[in-house]
Amino acid sequence: MRLSLIFSEAAGQLELADRVLRGGNGDPLPAGERYILFLSRSEPAGTWALQGQRAGAFRLREGRVQPQGFGAVADEQRNLRERQFSDELERLAGHNRPKS
């Protein structure tokens, strides 16, 4: 299943008459790639935003995870198999489920 969605990301640059403003970590994430994204909903506008800038984006390519952010978490997840990454997310989600 293919899903398209629109979300905001601090990326790119804006050229003004007296300066250039840069946001995030360079260029926006390329469209058309497969990602696991961590998004939050901004109310009342009803828009979606990428959490933690690039730290909230994980590209899936050739069966492996390619974190788009930097740091310890990204290093731990880099080149994991998609299934391993999915299993880890399921395990973490289980710890956060409300007790019945």
N, C-alpha and C positions, 0 to 999 in steps of 0.2 A: 504494500500500500504506500502510495506517495502522498505526502501532506505538505502543503505550502502554507506558510504563515508569515506574518509581518510582525517584526519586533524592533525595538530601538537598541542601538549599540553606540557607545562612545568610541568613534573611530573616524578616520579621515582627517581632512583639514579644510579650513575656510580661509581664503585669501582676502584680506581687507586692504584698504588703501595704504595703511601704515604698518601692518603686521600680518603674520600668518598664525592662525590658531589651530593647534593640533589636538585631537581628542583620542583618548584610548591608546591602543598599541598599533597605530598605523592604519592600514587599509581595512575596510569592513570584511567580514567573513564572505568568501565567495559563494554566490548562489548556485544551486544545483548540486551541491555536495551533500553527503549524508552526515548528519550530526546528532549527537545527544546534547540537548540544550537545557540549561537550568534557567527558567524564566520566572519573573514575578509580574503580577497584574497590578497596574497602577489605577487606582480608583480616584475620582469618579470618571476619569477620561476613558477608562476601559482599554488601555493600551498595555502591551507586553514589553518588558525590558530584560535584557540579558543580565543575569546576576554576576557580580564580581568581575565585570567586564569580560575579558577573554578567559578568565578562570572558569566561567560557566559554560564553556563550549568545548566539546570533544568531537573531533572529526573521526568518522569511521571510514577506513580505506583498506582494501585488500584484507579484510578480516581482523584488522588491528585498530587499536584506539590511538589517536594522535591528539593529545591535549593541546588546545590552542593558547592556554595560559602558561605561566611560568611559576616555578617554585616547587616546594616539597611535594604537594599533592599531585601536580602535573608530572613530576619525576616518577612518582610511585605508579602512575597509571600509564605512562608512555609505553607503547607497543604491547600492551595487554591484548589478549584475544578478546573479540567482542563478547563472547560467551562468559569469560571470566569477569569482565567489566559489568555485564548484566547481572551475573550472580552476586557480585559485591553490592550492587545497588539494591537488589532484592533483600540481601542480608541486612543492610543498613536500614531499609524501609521497615523491616520487621521489628527492629529495635525501637522504632518511633511510633508504632501502632498503639492506639489507646487500648488499655487493658479492659476486657469485658467482664 
